[in-house]
């Protein structure tokens, strides 16, 4: 397989998430009454999904090797 640009890899990742959401891989959205604002996760199911998402993310070092830059400091 040939070299992919960072944009192509990002597009593939987004398409994979959309496909998995359609297939029921991700939990449904919580209603506003039960969601906890200001929290990254609301329950164990959310925590597991966040962990899986974080595992798929590249490190800053890996991004720098591909020529990508960090977001500007907030």
For each residue, the residues with C-beta under 8 A, 3 or more apart:
1: 4
2:
3:
4: 1 8 9 12
5: 8 9
6: 9 10 63 66 67 68
7: 10 11
8: 4 5 11 12
9: 4 5 6 12 13
10: 6 7 13 14
11: 7 8 14 15
12: 4 8 9 15 16
13: 9 10 16 17 56
14: 10 11 17 18
15: 11 12 18 19
16: 12 13 19 20
17: 13 14 20 21 26
18: 14 15 21 22
19: 15 16 22 23
20: 16 17 23 25 26
21: 17 18 24 25 26
22: 18 19
23: 19 20
24: 21
25: 20 21
26: 17 20 21 49
27: 45 46 49
28:
29:
30: 34 35 42
31: 34 35
32: 35
33:
34: 30 31 42
35: 30 31 32 42
36: 39 42
37:
38:
39: 36 42
40: 46 50
41: 46 47 50
42: 30 34 35 36 39 46
43: 46 47
44: 47 48
45: 27 48 49
46: 27 40 41 42 43 49 50
47: 41 43 44 50 51
48: 44 45 51 52
49: 26 27 45 46 52 53
50: 40 41 46 47 53 54
51: 47 48 54 55
52: 48 49 55 56
53: 49 50 56 57
54: 50 51 57
55: 51 52
56: 13 52 53
57: 53 54
58: 62 63
59: 62 63
60: 63 64 70
61: 64 65
62: 58 59 65 66
63: 6 58 59 60 66 68 69 70
64: 60 61 67 68 69
65: 61 62
66: 6 62 63
67: 6 64
68: 6 63 64
69: 63 64
70: 60 63
71: 74
72:
73:
74: 71
